[in-house]
Amino acid sequence: MTSLRPAMFRHTLIVLLVACTLATAFILPSAPISSSSLHAATNEGFVKVTRPDGSEHQLAYRVARPLSLSSAQAAPLVALHGGPSVPSNYLHPLEDVIPYRSIVFYDQLGCGKSDEPTDVHQYSIQDSVEDLKVLLKKLGVRRFHLYGQSYGGILAFEYMKSVASSAISNEGHDDDAKCLSAILSSAPTNVAQVEGEFVRLLDELKKSNKKDEKEELADAELGELFRVNHQCRLPEFPTKLKDAYANAGSVWRGTDAIKHYVASPPNEGSSRMPSALIMRGEYDFVSEECIESWKSAFNTKALRYKTLQGCSHHGLFEDGATYGELIDSFCSEYD
């Protein structure tokens, strides 16, 4: 029997590391998501983004409940998916657990329905930040809450940091969208640290589930053990997650693309960043240590930490009702 090798970690998505090895059939969660809000009115389209070399690309977006996009009572939620390069469709169940707000989804460059240029130099976190700014302006989103899952939380933070750093030079202007609050879900501050945590948890599973002194668990067996313990603690892997992973981008993806990332605070003199909810699952491979440093990265003390009991990396699927209530109630405080 072979065992998982550390070298493979750098070539897979943080949230995809285990899913790629699974060979079993997948079904929806035992508590299925109702179809009522998933089939509500939506607006879909494309927005053009450019790069410093002049190249142009198309990003695909989807707005749920577009008539509420400018609501003064419940500002929209802008959702940033993980990866990099896991398309946004696995976040669509947010529509069901947050039933009234408009929600903006989009596929970041390199995955889903968006363009996937083969030149790796077309991708970076900073480019993705600028793409988000273009999208918000295109859709006319002026007041919003920002939500990022896994890598999407890193992107959310870097967007807020960019806006805070540029606020002084833009003083007196009202051209920018305003982020009212942010939710970072299972988002690490240090990629190397979360890779190390992943390896540690795998080693623990190998030791505690070793068949005998000579025979180790096969990769698929170990992958499934990791999945049900630290990635998504449902009996079967949800179809929406499986589909998103199966259609992940291939050019700029996984921890190798962002392996040197460590969150750092904005420059001195920057404006205050929005209040934020930092959440993770009790059994998440993004451990408490992996999110602790958000306290020093944000230049505001208005941070709140929440652990979802019984959940791991995908609380949206594991306990959707609680997950949605946490997000919506936090947003309501800052509407």
N, C-alpha and C positions, 0 to 999 in steps of 0.2 A: 504493500500500500504506500502511496505517495502522500506527502503532507504539503500544506500550503506554504509557499516560500515568501519571505519578506519582499523579494523583488517584485512580486506581482502587485503589491499595494500601490506603488507609484503609477500604475497604469490602469487604474480603475477609479470610478467615481467614489467619493466618500460614502454616499448612500447606496452605491451600486456594488461595492466590494464583494458582498456575499451573494447578491441576487444573481450575478452572472453564472454562478456555479450550480444553481438549482435546476433540477431536471424534472421535478414533479409538476403535475397540472395545478393550476391556481384557480380559485373561485373568489367571489366577493365575501366580505366580512359576514359573520354570523348575524349581525344586526345591520341589514342592508340599508343603504342610503335611499330615501324615497326619491321619486322622480319629479315631484311637484316643482321644486325650485330649479332643478337641473334643466328643465324644459322651459323656464321662464324666458322672456324676451332677451335677446343678445344682439350685439352689434360687433361684427367682425370685419377686419380689413388689414391693410399693410401700411407701414410708415417707412419712408426712406431715411437711411442714416449714411453718413459719409465718414471716411477716414482721412487722416492728414495727407495721404498720397493721392487723394482725389477719388478713390474707388467708392462706389455706391452699393448699398445692400438693402434688402427689404426685410423688415421685421414684421411678423404676424402678431396681431393682437386680438383679444376677445373681451368685450365688455358685457358683463352680466348686469341686467337691469339698467340699461343706459339712460332711462328717463330720470333716474335718481342720481346721475353723475354730478349734478350741481346742487344737490340737496343741502340746505342750510342746517337741517336737523341731524342728519347722519351722513357725514362726509364719506366719500368712497374709500375702499381699501385697495391699494395697489400691491399686487402679489408678485413676489420674486421667487422663482423656482431654484432648485439646487443643482448640484453637479460639480463643476460646471458641465452644462450641456445635457441635463435631463429635462426634456420638454415639460411645459407647464400643465399638461392635461391631468397630471396626478393631483394637482391642487384644486381642480374644479369642484370637488365635494365641499369646498368652503362655501359654495353657494347654498348648500343645504343646511349647514350648521350656522351660517350667518345669513338669515333669511330676508333681510330688508335692505341692506346696504348695496349700493353698486360696487362691483368688484372688477378691477382691471387685471387681466391676465395677459402675458405676452411671452413668446418664445424668444429667449435671448439669441443673439447671433450664433449660428452653428448647430441649431437643433430644431426639432419640430417642423413647423411650417415655414420657419424663417430661412433665409439663405444660409448656406454653409460654405463659405469660401475656403479653398484648400490651403491658402497661405496663412500659416500660423501667426504671422505678424499682424494680421487683421484683428487679432484678439488680445485683449488685456482687461484687467479689472477697470482701469481708468476709461478705456473705450466703452465698456459696458455702462459705466456711470454716465458718460455723455449720451449714450443711446437712450437711457432712461429719461434724461432731461428732454431730449428731442420728442420722445413718445408723449410725455406729459404735456408738452406745448402743443403737439399735434392734436391731442384729444381735448385740449382746453381744460385740463384738470388744474384747478387753482388751489384747492384745499383738499388734503387727503391724509390718510393714515398709511404707513408703509409696513408691509409684512414680508419677511424673508425667511424661507425654510432652508436650513443647512447652509450651503454656499450662498444661497439667496440672502441670508442674514449678513454675511460678509459684504455683499454688494449693497445691501440697504445701509449698513454702517458707512461704507465709503461714499455713498451718495450724500448722506447727511453731513459727513465730514467735509466733503467738497463744497457744499452749500454754505456751511458754517465758515469755512476758510475764505470764501469769496464775498461774504456778506458786507464787510467793511468797504470794499471797493465799489459795491453796488448800492451803498447807502443812499437813500433818497429815491430809489427806483422801485417800482412795483411790478417788475416783469417776471419775477420768478414765482413758481408754484410754492405753496407753503405746506410743509410736512407738519402735521399736528402732533403725531406720536408715531412710535415704531414698535413692532413686535419682532423680536429675533428668536426664532424657534429652532433649537438644536443647532446653533451656529457657533463654531469654535473660534477662538481668537488667534490660535496658532496652529497652522496646518501640520507642522512636524510633531507637535504635541499630540494631536488627535490621531495621527498615524501610529505613534508610540502606544497610545491607549488601545487602539485597535489590536495591535500585536499582543499586548499584555492580556487582553480579554480572550483572544484566540488561544494563547498558551494556557490560560486557566481552564478553558473548555477542553483542550486536549488532555491535560493532566487529570481532570476530574471525570472524563468520559473514556479514558483509555481502555481498550478491550482487554489487553494483557501486556506483559512485559515486552513482547516482541512485535505485536501488531498494533499499529496506530490507526486512527480513524481515516477513512478516505476523505479526499477534499470535499466531495459533495455532502458527505455526512457532517463534516465539521462546519461547512457552509450553512447547512440547514439548522444546526445547533446554534450558530451565531445569529442566524435570522430570527429564530423564535425567542432568543434571549435578549438581543440587543438592537435589532433592527425594526421588526414589526411582530409583536407578540400575539398574533392571531394564528389559529390552527392552520390556515392556508393563506398564502400571500395574495393580497387583493389584486384583482384584475387590472385596475387602473394603474397601480404601481408597476406591475409586470409589463404592461404596455408601454409605459413611459420609459422604463429601463431598456426595453427591447428596441426602442426607437431613439435612443440617446445619440448625440453627435459623436463624431469620431476624430475630429481634427484637434480641437482644444477642449480637453476633457480631464476630469479627475484631479487628484491631488498633485500629479506631476505638473499640471498647468499652473498651479498656484503654490508650489511646494515651499516657497520662501516667504509666504505671507505670514505676517504677524501684525495684529491690529495695533495702531498707535494713535494717540490723541491728535486733534487738530492743532495748528500752530497757535502760539500764544497771541491773544488779541482777537481770536476768532469769536464769532457769536456763539451763544449757547445752543447746543444741539437739543432736539426734542426729547421729551420724556420717553422712556423705553421700558418695555416688558421683556425680560430675558427668560425664556422658558425652555425646559428640556424634560425628557421622560426619566422616570426613576431608574430605569435600566438602560438608558441611552448610552451608546458608545461615546457620544459627546458628553464626557463626565463633568462633574461639578468643577473639577480643576480646569477643564477646557473652556469654561465660560466665566471663571472667576475674574479674569483680567479685563472684562468689559467695564468693570468699575473704574479702572484707570484709563481706559481708552476713550470713554465718553467724557466730555468736559462739563457734564451736569451731574448733580447728585440725585436727580429724579429718575433713578433706576429701580425697578422692582424685579425680583427673582421669583420664579414659580416652578416647582417640580410637579409633574403630572404623575400621580401615584398609579402604579401598575402599567405604565406605558414605557416605550423605548424611543426610537428615533421618529416614528410616524404616529404621533398621538392623534392626528386628524382621522386616521383609520381605526386606531385602537380604542379611542373614547371620544368620538366626534362631538357628542353633545357638550361635554365638559370643555373640550378644546375650543369649540365655537363660542361658548358662553364667556370664557376667559378673554378671548380676543375682542368680542363685541362689547363687553362691559368695560374693558380697558379703553377702547376707542371712544366709548360714550362719555368717559370722563373728560375728554379733550375735544369733543365736537364743538 
